[in-house]
Amino acid sequence: MPRQCAIIVNPTSGSYSVKKLQRVIATLQSHNLAPELLLTQGPDDAARFARRLCTEQEAPLIIAAGGDGTVNEVLNGLVPGKGTLAVLPLGTSNVLAMELGIASLPEAVERIIRGETRPLPVGLLAKGGVQRYFSLMAGIGLDGAVVEGVRLCEKRIIGKGAYFLAALRLLVNWESGRLHVLAKEGEFDCHSVIVCNAAKYAGKFLLARQVDLFTPRFEVICVSGGSRSGAGGRGQQFYAGAAGDPWRQGDPAGWRLLRPCAGDHQRGAGVCPADRLTVNSCKEALRMNQDQEHLKMLSIFHYVVGGLTGLFACFALIYVAVGIGVLLGPACSSHPQGGVPANAFGWLFIIIGAMFFLGGWALAIAIIVAGRFLAARKRRIYCLVVAGIACMFMPFGTILGIFTIIVLMRPSVQELFEAVPSAGAPGQ
């Protein structure tokens, strides 16, 4: 009786084709295997398929057909110690296949037919109750941001070059945030962390010296320095690993290697129950400090613009003085036939001057009060309304209003206002 197996296929993988898949299925069927084809349509389908197979079958054979991302999704759907995972390299880079010594798709099929298996220790990431397994490396900071920034359309057209474009975009929109690392060696800050469960980065560049896929231990690379030029220098050091060992002359500048971390081989995962590594992002704290600084500066500018508005409003008193002068002048005693009385012009000047004076000072007081609310992080809606009104008054009011609206519309700034309760302030 043919052995049941499932092929979870990502049809958007870099080297996927229907003909390749049909040849694989035909070969498996000719060797007493009965594959079930499962096509993914979204990012969570592979894990969901694997989870269902592990629930429905006692010892499922699950074949991940795609790139490293597809394999990782299947991995995160497996029940530890229950399913058997096989790999069909149909992705762009196929790093895991290279680490396993699988040079081609036919070789991968041959290994599946032979049925040779080995236990594979994996790493575990945990944050906020969410857990994710990884088989090769886990990048936090620069490495993770580059992978996250890869666009599927670019990956389909230029393959591995999409990672280079993602790195360029990251250098343009550079963020020099810091990470706080807690390990047995102590506590320190750095810019990026790479946890290595395999020796070579991207399947080609040597990064970790004392680890391999089948040994339950990690090496942790911590990269300090958060500048663009520093990242470029580290990139040169990194690519030097293609021809040899980048650590042969000691730690490269700005790099730090933590002691290999032993995992729990019997549990089937290199989780490091004793040697845990904790990495916390300083980005949120930096963003909060930046938001508070921007609110403080806006508050000061509101005081300045409010004062200038009140000063300019005082010029309207000239119209009031002219109107009073007209009323008290000799022209008001005469009454020209068929003409407009002179005192009407006097009252017109007084009314216009008074309106500009009172309106200007009302706006000045509103801007100053908004400045106080910004400093106290209260009444966000009121501050937005005042900013919108201020935009009508060129040039200072327009500049201040636009920047105020931009800052107040940030989600992180909204959280700052929500964290400070304000009695009787609807809409905060």
KOLKOL-408211 format. One record per residue (C-alpha): residue in one letter; chain; y, z, x. Coordinates in steps of 0.05 Angstrom, whole numbers, padded with zeros to 5 digits, m for minus. Example, Ala and Ser with C-alpha at 12.3 -4.5 7.8 and 13.67 -1.06 7.14 Angstrom:
! KOLKOL-408211
@r=a | c=A | y=m00090 | z=00156 | x=00246
@r=s | c=A | y=m00021 | z=00143 | x=00273
This chain:
! KOLKOL-408211
@r=m | c=A | y=00000 | z=00000 | x=00000
@r=p | c=A | y=00068 | z=m00019 | x=00029
@r=r | c=A | y=00112 | z=00038 | x=00052
@r=q | c=A | y=00175 | z=00046 | x=00012
@r=c | c=A | y=00242 | z=00043 | x=00049
@r=a | c=A | y=00315 | z=00033 | x=00031
@r=i | c=A | y=00366 | z=m00011 | x=00065
@r=i | c=A | y=00437 | z=00014 | x=00053
@r=v | c=A | y=00481 | z=m00046 | x=00069
@r=n | c=A | y=00556 | z=m00050 | x=00080
@r=p | c=A | y=00573 | z=m00123 | x=00063
@r=t | c=A | y=00642 | z=m00116 | x=00095
@r=s | c=A | y=00612 | z=m00099 | x=00164
@r=g | c=A | y=00637 | z=m00141 | x=00222
@r=s | c=A | y=00574 | z=m00182 | x=00236
@r=y | c=A | y=00541 | z=m00180 | x=00168
@r=s | c=A | y=00514 | z=m00243 | x=00137
@r=v | c=A | y=00466 | z=m00256 | x=00079
@r=k | c=A | y=00420 | z=m00298 | x=00123
@r=k | c=A | y=00412 | z=m00243 | x=00174
@r=l | c=A | y=00395 | z=m00193 | x=00119
@r=q | c=A | y=00345 | z=m00240 | x=00086
@r=r | c=A | y=00309 | z=m00250 | x=00153
@r=v | c=A | y=00306 | z=m00174 | x=00163
@r=i | c=A | y=00277 | z=m00163 | x=00093
@r=a | c=A | y=00226 | z=m00218 | x=00103
@r=t | c=A | y=00204 | z=m00190 | x=00170
@r=l | c=A | y=00197 | z=m00119 | x=00142
@r=q | c=A | y=00157 | z=m00144 | x=00082
@r=s | c=A | y=00110 | z=m00182 | x=00128
@r=h | c=A | y=00095 | z=m00116 | x=00163
@r=n | c=A | y=00075 | z=m00075 | x=00103
@r=l | c=A | y=00144 | z=m00047 | x=00086
@r=a | c=A | y=00176 | z=m00052 | x=00017
@r=p | c=A | y=00252 | z=m00048 | x=00026
@r=e | c=A | y=00299 | z=m00030 | x=m00031
@r=l | c=A | y=00367 | z=m00062 | x=m00022
@r=l | c=A | y=00428 | z=m00019 | x=m00036
@r=l | c=A | y=00497 | z=m00052 | x=m00028
@r=t | c=A | y=00558 | z=m00008 | x=m00019
@r=q | c=A | y=00622 | z=m00023 | x=m00056
@r=g | c=A | y=00664 | z=00037 | x=m00034
@r=p | c=A | y=00672 | z=00086 | x=00024
@r=d | c=A | y=00628 | z=00141 | x=m00008
@r=d | c=A | y=00571 | z=00097 | x=m00034
@r=a | c=A | y=00529 | z=00101 | x=00029
@r=a | c=A | y=00528 | z=00177 | x=00030
@r=r | c=A | y=00514 | z=00179 | x=m00045
@r=f | c=A | y=00455 | z=00131 | x=m00038
@r=a | c=A | y=00425 | z=00171 | x=00020
@r=r | c=A | y=00434 | z=00236 | x=m00018
@r=r | c=A | y=00399 | z=00208 | x=m00080
@r=l | c=A | y=00341 | z=00181 | x=m00038
@r=c | c=A | y=00331 | z=00248 | x=m00005
@r=t | c=A | y=00329 | z=00280 | x=m00074
@r=e | c=A | y=00281 | z=00231 | x=m00105
@r=q | c=A | y=00232 | z=00221 | x=m00046
@r=e | c=A | y=00194 | z=00270 | x=m00003
@r=a | c=A | y=00205 | z=00236 | x=00065
@r=p | c=A | y=00249 | z=00174 | x=00054
@r=l | c=A | y=00258 | z=00121 | x=00107
@r=i | c=A | y=00332 | z=00101 | x=00103
@r=i | c=A | y=00358 | z=00042 | x=00142
@r=a | c=A | y=00434 | z=00038 | x=00153
@r=a | c=A | y=00455 | z=m00035 | x=00159
@r=g | c=A | y=00527 | z=m00039 | x=00183
@r=g | c=A | y=00572 | z=m00010 | x=00236
@r=d | c=A | y=00581 | z=00060 | x=00262
@r=g | c=A | y=00622 | z=00079 | x=00201
@r=t | c=A | y=00566 | z=00060 | x=00154
@r=v | c=A | y=00515 | z=00099 | x=00197
@r=n | c=A | y=00560 | z=00160 | x=00195
@r=e | c=A | y=00567 | z=00156 | x=00119
@r=v | c=A | y=00491 | z=00152 | x=00112
@r=l | c=A | y=00484 | z=00210 | x=00161
@r=n | c=A | y=00529 | z=00253 | x=00118
@r=g | c=A | y=00485 | z=00240 | x=00057
@r=l | c=A | y=00419 | z=00259 | x=00090
@r=v | c=A | y=00385 | z=00326 | x=00078
@r=p | c=A | y=00373 | z=00355 | x=00148
@r=g | c=A | y=00301 | z=00351 | x=00170
@r=k | c=A | y=00278 | z=00310 | x=00109
@r=g | c=A | y=00297 | z=00237 | x=00117
@r=t | c=A | y=00286 | z=00187 | x=00174
@r=l | c=A | y=00347 | z=00146 | x=00193
@r=a | c=A | y=00341 | z=00076 | x=00224
@r=v | c=A | y=00397 | z=00031 | x=00246
@r=l | c=A | y=00409 | z=m00044 | x=00237
@r=p | c=A | y=00470 | z=m00061 | x=00280
@r=l | c=A | y=00513 | z=m00106 | x=00236
@r=g | c=A | y=00581 | z=m00076 | x=00253
@r=t | c=A | y=00638 | z=m00094 | x=00300
@r=s | c=A | y=00622 | z=m00047 | x=00358
@r=n | c=A | y=00553 | z=m00017 | x=00341
@r=v | c=A | y=00564 | z=00040 | x=00390
@r=l | c=A | y=00506 | z=00082 | x=00365
@r=a | c=A | y=00458 | z=00024 | x=00372
@r=m | c=A | y=00482 | z=00014 | x=00444
@r=e | c=A | y=00471 | z=00088 | x=00459
@r=l | c=A | y=00401 | z=00082 | x=00430
@r=g | c=A | y=00387 | z=00022 | x=00474
@r=i | c=A | y=00383 | z=m00027 | x=00416
@r=a | c=A | y=00409 | z=m00093 | x=00444
@r=s | c=A | y=00400 | z=m00138 | x=00384
@r=l | c=A | y=00383 | z=m00140 | x=00310
@r=p | c=A | y=00311 | z=m00165 | x=00322
@r=e | c=A | y=00299 | z=m00107 | x=00370
@r=a | c=A | y=00323 | z=m00058 | x=00317
@r=v | c=A | y=00274 | z=m00088 | x=00267
@r=e | c=A | y=00217 | z=m00083 | x=00317
@r=r | c=A | y=00231 | z=m00009 | x=00327
@r=i | c=A | y=00231 | z=00003 | x=00252
@r=i | c=A | y=00164 | z=m00033 | x=00247
@r=r | c=A | y=00134 | z=00009 | x=00304
@r=g | c=A | y=00155 | z=00072 | x=00268
@r=e | c=A | y=00175 | z=00110 | x=00331
@r=t | c=A | y=00221 | z=00169 | x=00316
@r=r | c=A | y=00259 | z=00222 | x=00355
@r=p | c=A | y=00300 | z=00282 | x=00332
@r=l | c=A | y=00375 | z=00269 | x=00337
@r=p | c=A | y=00421 | z=00329 | x=00346
@r=v | c=A | y=00488 | z=00319 | x=00311
@r=g | c=A | y=00554 | z=00354 | x=00310
@r=l | c=A | y=00586 | z=00388 | x=00251
@r=l | c=A | y=00660 | z=00390 | x=00233
@r=a | c=A | y=00684 | z=00441 | x=00182
@r=k | c=A | y=00752 | z=00451 | x=00151
@r=g | c=A | y=00774 | z=00481 | x=00085
@r=g | c=A | y=00703 | z=00484 | x=00058
@r=v | c=A | y=00690 | z=00410 | x=00075
@r=q | c=A | y=00636 | z=00393 | x=00126
@r=r | c=A | y=00624 | z=00327 | x=00162
@r=y | c=A | y=00569 | z=00310 | x=00211
@r=f | c=A | y=00579 | z=00263 | x=00271
@r=s | c=A | y=00529 | z=00232 | x=00318
@r=l | c=A | y=00571 | z=00205 | x=00375
@r=m | c=A | y=00640 | z=00235 | x=00384
@r=a | c=A | y=00693 | z=00270 | x=00342
@r=g | c=A | y=00765 | z=00255 | x=00359
@r=i | c=A | y=00822 | z=00300 | x=00339
@r=g | c=A | y=00893 | z=00277 | x=00353
@r=l | c=A | y=00905 | z=00210 | x=00388
@r=d | c=A | y=00833 | z=00184 | x=00384
@r=g | c=A | y=00825 | z=00202 | x=00311
@r=a | c=A | y=00893 | z=00172 | x=00293
@r=v | c=A | y=00875 | z=00106 | x=00325
@r=v | c=A | y=00809 | z=00100 | x=00287
@r=e | c=A | y=00843 | z=00120 | x=00222
@r=g | c=A | y=00896 | z=00068 | x=00233
@r=v | c=A | y=00848 | z=00009 | x=00239
@r=r | c=A | y=00859 | z=m00041 | x=00183
@r=l | c=A | y=00798 | z=m00075 | x=00153
@r=c | c=A | y=00832 | z=m00143 | x=00147
@r=e | c=A | y=00849 | z=m00142 | x=00222
@r=k | c=A | y=00779 | z=m00118 | x=00240
@r=r | c=A | y=00748 | z=m00177 | x=00203
@r=i | c=A | y=00791 | z=m00227 | x=00240
@r=i | c=A | y=00797 | z=m00201 | x=00311
@r=g | c=A | y=00740 | z=m00150 | x=00314
@r=k | c=A | y=00750 | z=m00097 | x=00368
@r=g | c=A | y=00822 | z=m00121 | x=00377
@r=a | c=A | y=00839 | z=m00084 | x=00313
@r=y | c=A | y=00832 | z=m00019 | x=00351
@r=f | c=A | y=00882 | z=m00044 | x=00402
@r=l | c=A | y=00932 | z=m00062 | x=00347
@r=a | c=A | y=00922 | z=00007 | x=00316
@r=a | c=A | y=00937 | z=00039 | x=00383
@r=l | c=A | y=01001 | z=m00002 | x=00391
@r=r | c=A | y=01025 | z=00019 | x=00321
@r=l | c=A | y=01011 | z=00090 | x=00340
@r=l | c=A | y=01052 | z=00084 | x=00403
@r=v | c=A | y=01110 | z=00056 | x=00363
@r=n | c=A | y=01107 | z=00112 | x=00311
@r=w | c=A | y=01090 | z=00164 | x=00363
@r=e | c=A | y=01078 | z=00236 | x=00341
@r=s | c=A | y=01077 | z=00288 | x=00397
@r=g | c=A | y=01046 | z=00342 | x=00355
@r=r | c=A | y=01004 | z=00395 | x=00389
@r=l | c=A | y=00935 | z=00424 | x=00378
@r=h | c=A | y=00915 | z=00496 | x=00390
@r=v | c=A | y=00845 | z=00502 | x=00418
@r=l | c=A | y=00804 | z=00566 | x=00417
@r=a | c=A | y=00741 | z=00566 | x=00461
@r=k | c=A | y=00702 | z=00612 | x=00506
@r=e | c=A | y=00746 | z=00590 | x=00563
@r=g | c=A | y=00807 | z=00618 | x=00526
@r=e | c=A | y=00864 | z=00592 | x=00483
@r=f | c=A | y=00909 | z=00535 | x=00501
@r=d | c=A | y=00949 | z=00477 | x=00471
@r=c | c=A | y=00937 | z=00403 | x=00481
@r=h | c=A | y=00953 | z=00336 | x=00449
@r=s | c=A | y=00883 | z=00309 | x=00435
@r=v | c=A | y=00811 | z=00334 | x=00434
@r=i | c=A | y=00747 | z=00292 | x=00439
@r=v | c=A | y=00680 | z=00327 | x=00426
@r=c | c=A | y=00626 | z=00286 | x=00459
@r=n | c=A | y=00554 | z=00283 | x=00435
@r=a | c=A | y=00544 | z=00220 | x=00476
@r=a | c=A | y=00561 | z=00202 | x=00547
@r=k | c=A | y=00599 | z=00137 | x=00537
@r=y | c=A | y=00661 | z=00125 | x=00494
@r=a | c=A | y=00656 | z=00061 | x=00453
@r=g | c=A | y=00587 | z=00049 | x=00483
@r=k | c=A | y=00616 | z=00025 | x=00549
@r=f | c=A | y=00666 | z=00073 | x=00581
@r=l | c=A | y=00637 | z=00136 | x=00614
@r=l | c=A | y=00672 | z=00198 | x=00588
@r=a | c=A | y=00622 | z=00256 | x=00587
@r=r | c=A | y=00575 | z=00266 | x=00646
@r=q | c=A | y=00524 | z=00317 | x=00623
@r=v | c=A | y=00508 | z=00297 | x=00552
@r=d | c=A | y=00465 | z=00246 | x=00516
@r=l | c=A | y=00445 | z=00234 | x=00444
@r=f | c=A | y=00379 | z=00271 | x=00448
@r=t | c=A | y=00403 | z=00334 | x=00484
@r=p | c=A | y=00432 | z=00388 | x=00438
@r=r | c=A | y=00496 | z=00401 | x=00476
@r=f | c=A | y=00569 | z=00377 | x=00476
@r=e | c=A | y=00624 | z=00365 | x=00526
@r=v | c=A | y=00694 | z=00375 | x=00501
@r=i | c=A | y=00752 | z=00335 | x=00532
@r=c | c=A | y=00821 | z=00364 | x=00520
@r=v | c=A | y=00881 | z=00319 | x=00536
@r=s | c=A | y=00948 | z=00351 | x=00548
@r=g | c=A | y=01016 | z=00317 | x=00548
@r=g | c=A | y=01044 | z=00283 | x=00486
@r=s | c=A | y=01087 | z=00226 | x=00513
@r=r | c=A | y=01077 | z=00151 | x=00506
@r=s | c=A | y=01078 | z=00141 | x=00581
@r=g | c=A | y=01027 | z=00197 | x=00590
@r=a | c=A | y=00981 | z=00164 | x=00538
@r=g | c=A | y=00986 | z=00098 | x=00576
@r=g | c=A | y=00967 | z=00132 | x=00641
@r=r | c=A | y=00908 | z=00167 | x=00609
@r=g | c=A | y=00886 | z=00100 | x=00581
@r=q | c=A | y=00883 | z=00072 | x=00651
@r=q | c=A | y=00843 | z=00133 | x=00674
@r=f | c=A | y=00797 | z=00124 | x=00615
@r=y | c=A | y=00783 | z=00050 | x=00626
@r=a | c=A | y=00768 | z=00066 | x=00698
@r=g | c=A | y=00705 | z=00098 | x=00671
@r=a | c=A | y=00677 | z=00028 | x=00656
@r=a | c=A | y=00663 | z=00019 | x=00730
@r=g | c=A | y=00644 | z=00089 | x=00748
@r=d | c=A | y=00655 | z=00163 | x=00736
@r=p | c=A | y=00728 | z=00181 | x=00721
@r=w | c=A | y=00712 | z=00254 | x=00738
@r=r | c=A | y=00684 | z=00240 | x=00808
@r=q | c=A | y=00748 | z=00264 | x=00842
@r=g | c=A | y=00759 | z=00323 | x=00796
@r=d | c=A | y=00793 | z=00328 | x=00729
@r=p | c=A | y=00839 | z=00268 | x=00716
@r=a | c=A | y=00912 | z=00287 | x=00709
@r=g | c=A | y=00925 | z=00317 | x=00641
@r=w | c=A | y=00851 | z=00323 | x=00623
@r=r | c=A | y=00811 | z=00386 | x=00616
@r=l | c=A | y=00735 | z=00390 | x=00611
@r=l | c=A | y=00704 | z=00449 | x=00574
@r=r | c=A | y=00634 | z=00475 | x=00592
@r=p | c=A | y=00577 | z=00440 | x=00557
@r=c | c=A | y=00560 | z=00474 | x=00492
@r=a | c=A | y=00487 | z=00486 | x=00474
@r=g | c=A | y=00466 | z=00470 | x=00403
@r=d | c=A | y=00409 | z=00492 | x=00358
@r=h | c=A | y=00355 | z=00440 | x=00370
@r=q | c=A | y=00305 | z=00471 | x=00322
@r=r | c=A | y=00354 | z=00464 | x=00264
@r=g | c=A | y=00365 | z=00391 | x=00282
@r=a | c=A | y=00439 | z=00397 | x=00295
@r=g | c=A | y=00481 | z=00413 | x=00356
@r=v | c=A | y=00525 | z=00460 | x=00317
@r=c | c=A | y=00536 | z=00511 | x=00372
@r=p | c=A | y=00523 | z=00575 | x=00333
@r=a | c=A | y=00545 | z=00618 | x=00391
@r=d | c=A | y=00596 | z=00573 | x=00425
@r=r | c=A | y=00641 | z=00551 | x=00369
@r=l | c=A | y=00703 | z=00509 | x=00384
@r=t | c=A | y=00763 | z=00520 | x=00339
@r=v | c=A | y=00820 | z=00469 | x=00337
@r=n | c=A | y=00881 | z=00481 | x=00295
@r=s | c=A | y=00936 | z=00430 | x=00284
@r=c | c=A | y=01007 | z=00451 | x=00300
@r=k | c=A | y=01034 | z=00391 | x=00261
@r=e | c=A | y=01046 | z=00429 | x=00196
@r=a | c=A | y=01084 | z=00483 | x=00232
@r=l | c=A | y=01125 | z=00432 | x=00269
@r=r | c=A | y=01140 | z=00394 | x=00205
@r=m | c=A | y=01161 | z=00458 | x=00170
@r=n | c=A | y=01208 | z=00476 | x=00228
@r=q | c=A | y=01236 | z=00406 | x=00227
@r=d | c=A | y=01248 | z=00408 | x=00152
@r=q | c=A | y=01282 | z=00476 | x=00157
@r=e | c=A | y=01327 | z=00449 | x=00213
@r=h | c=A | y=01346 | z=00388 | x=00171
@r=l | c=A | y=01362 | z=00432 | x=00111
@r=k | c=A | y=01405 | z=00476 | x=00155
@r=m | c=A | y=01444 | z=00417 | x=00183
@r=l | c=A | y=01453 | z=00388 | x=00113
@r=s | c=A | y=01479 | z=00455 | x=00090
@r=i | c=A | y=01532 | z=00455 | x=00145
@r=f | c=A | y=01552 | z=00384 | x=00129
@r=h | c=A | y=01559 | z=00402 | x=00056
@r=y | c=A | y=01608 | z=00456 | x=00075
@r=v | c=A | y=01648 | z=00407 | x=00117
@r=v | c=A | y=01649 | z=00351 | x=00066
@r=g | c=A | y=01665 | z=00401 | x=00011
@r=g | c=A | y=01724 | z=00426 | x=00050
@r=l | c=A | y=01749 | z=00356 | x=00064
@r=t | c=A | y=01741 | z=00337 | x=m00009
@r=g | c=A | y=01783 | z=00397 | x=m00029
@r=l | c=A | y=01836 | z=00378 | x=00023
@r=f | c=A | y=01840 | z=00307 | x=m00001
@r=a | c=A | y=01845 | z=00331 | x=m00073
@r=c | c=A | y=01908 | z=00368 | x=m00055
@r=f | c=A | y=01943 | z=00302 | x=m00043
@r=a | c=A | y=01941 | z=00292 | x=m00118
@r=l | c=A | y=01993 | z=00347 | x=m00123
@r=i | c=A | y=02043 | z=00295 | x=m00098
@r=y | c=A | y=02035 | z=00258 | x=m00164
@r=v | c=A | y=02046 | z=00323 | x=m00202
@r=a | c=A | y=02109 | z=00337 | x=m00162
@r=v | c=A | y=02135 | z=00266 | x=m00175
@r=g | c=A | y=02121 | z=00275 | x=m00249
@r=i | c=A | y=02158 | z=00341 | x=m00251
@r=g | c=A | y=02216 | z=00309 | x=m00214
@r=v | c=A | y=02220 | z=00254 | x=m00266
@r=l | c=A | y=02221 | z=00304 | x=m00323
@r=l | c=A | y=02276 | z=00345 | x=m00291
@r=g | c=A | y=02317 | z=00284 | x=m00268
@r=p | c=A | y=02378 | z=00255 | x=m00303
@r=a | c=A | y=02338 | z=00194 | x=m00327
@r=c | c=A | y=02303 | z=00237 | x=m00380
@r=s | c=A | y=02369 | z=00252 | x=m00415
@r=s | c=A | y=02382 | z=00179 | x=m00431
@r=h | c=A | y=02343 | z=00142 | x=m00485
@r=p | c=A | y=02342 | z=00067 | x=m00474
@r=q | c=A | y=02335 | z=00028 | x=m00538
@r=g | c=A | y=02267 | z=m00009 | x=m00544
@r=g | c=A | y=02242 | z=00020 | x=m00477
@r=v | c=A | y=02192 | z=00072 | x=m00457
@r=p | c=A | y=02223 | z=00141 | x=m00449
@r=a | c=A | y=02228 | z=00164 | x=m00377
@r=n | c=A | y=02194 | z=00230 | x=m00392
@r=a | c=A | y=02131 | z=00191 | x=m00412
@r=f | c=A | y=02125 | z=00167 | x=m00340
@r=g | c=A | y=02134 | z=00238 | x=m00316
@r=w | c=A | y=02079 | z=00265 | x=m00360
@r=l | c=A | y=02034 | z=00207 | x=m00339
@r=f | c=A | y=02042 | z=00225 | x=m00265
@r=i | c=A | y=02030 | z=00298 | x=m00280
@r=i | c=A | y=01966 | z=00285 | x=m00320
@r=i | c=A | y=01937 | z=00236 | x=m00269
@r=g | c=A | y=01954 | z=00282 | x=m00211
@r=a | c=A | y=01925 | z=00342 | x=m00246
@r=m | c=A | y=01861 | z=00305 | x=m00264
@r=f | c=A | y=01849 | z=00282 | x=m00192
@r=f | c=A | y=01866 | z=00352 | x=m00166
@r=l | c=A | y=01820 | z=00389 | x=m00213
@r=g | c=A | y=01764 | z=00337 | x=m00208
@r=g | c=A | y=01768 | z=00337 | x=m00132
@r=w | c=A | y=01764 | z=00412 | x=m00128
@r=a | c=A | y=01707 | z=00414 | x=m00179
@r=l | c=A | y=01668 | z=00365 | x=m00135
@r=a | c=A | y=01687 | z=00404 | x=m00072
@r=i | c=A | y=01661 | z=00469 | x=m00102
@r=a | c=A | y=01598 | z=00435 | x=m00127
@r=i | c=A | y=01584 | z=00407 | x=m00057
@r=i | c=A | y=01596 | z=00475 | x=m00024
@r=v | c=A | y=01550 | z=00509 | x=m00074
@r=a | c=A | y=01497 | z=00456 | x=m00061
@r=g | c=A | y=01504 | z=00472 | x=00013
@r=r | c=A | y=01489 | z=00545 | x=m00002
@r=f | c=A | y=01428 | z=00526 | x=m00044
@r=l | c=A | y=01402 | z=00481 | x=00011
@r=a | c=A | y=01407 | z=00538 | x=00061
@r=a | c=A | y=01370 | z=00584 | x=00013
@r=r | c=A | y=01321 | z=00529 | x=m00008
@r=k | c=A | y=01338 | z=00538 | x=m00082
@r=r | c=A | y=01355 | z=00493 | x=m00141
@r=r | c=A | y=01330 | z=00428 | x=m00112
@r=i | c=A | y=01346 | z=00387 | x=m00175
@r=y | c=A | y=01418 | z=00412 | x=m00174
@r=c | c=A | y=01424 | z=00390 | x=m00101
@r=l | c=A | y=01396 | z=00321 | x=m00118
@r=v | c=A | y=01446 | z=00312 | x=m00175
@r=v | c=A | y=01505 | z=00333 | x=m00130
@r=a | c=A | y=01479 | z=00285 | x=m00076
@r=g | c=A | y=01477 | z=00228 | x=m00126
@r=i | c=A | y=01549 | z=00242 | x=m00148
@r=a | c=A | y=01572 | z=00248 | x=m00076
@r=c | c=A | y=01545 | z=00179 | x=m00061
@r=m | c=A | y=01602 | z=00149 | x=m00103
@r=f | c=A | y=01655 | z=00174 | x=m00055
@r=m | c=A | y=01659 | z=00131 | x=00008
@r=p | c=A | y=01647 | z=00141 | x=00065
@r=f | c=A | y=01630 | z=00214 | x=00078
@r=g | c=A | y=01602 | z=00229 | x=00009
@r=t | c=A | y=01558 | z=00167 | x=00010
@r=i | c=A | y=01528 | z=00184 | x=00078
@r=l | c=A | y=01517 | z=00256 | x=00061
@r=g | c=A | y=01487 | z=00240 | x=m00007
@r=i | c=A | y=01438 | z=00188 | x=00019
@r=f | c=A | y=01412 | z=00233 | x=00075
@r=t | c=A | y=01407 | z=00292 | x=00027
@r=i | c=A | y=01365 | z=00252 | x=m00022
@r=i | c=A | y=01319 | z=00226 | x=00033
@r=v | c=A | y=01306 | z=00297 | x=00059
@r=l | c=A | y=01297 | z=00328 | x=m00010
@r=m | c=A | y=01247 | z=00275 | x=m00031
@r=r | c=A | y=01198 | z=00294 | x=00024
@r=p | c=A | y=01135 | z=00328 | x=m00003
@r=s | c=A | y=01139 | z=00380 | x=00052
@r=v | c=A | y=01211 | z=00397 | x=00033
@r=q | c=A | y=01191 | z=00402 | x=m00040
@r=e | c=A | y=01139 | z=00453 | x=m00020
@r=l | c=A | y=01192 | z=00493 | x=00016
@r=f | c=A | y=01234 | z=00497 | x=m00047
@r=e | c=A | y=01174 | z=00514 | x=m00090
@r=a | c=A | y=01156 | z=00571 | x=m00043
@r=v | c=A | y=01223 | z=00605 | x=m00057
@r=p | c=A | y=01228 | z=00627 | x=m00130
@r=s | c=A | y=01297 | z=00620 | x=m00162
@r=a | c=A | y=01311 | z=00655 | x=m00227
@r=g | c=A | y=01343 | z=00613 | x=m00281
@r=a | c=A | y=01336 | z=00548 | x=m00242
@r=p | c=A | y=01297 | z=00499 | x=m00286
@r=g | c=A | y=01265 | z=00438 | x=m00255
@r=q | c=A | y=01254 | z=00468 | x=m00186
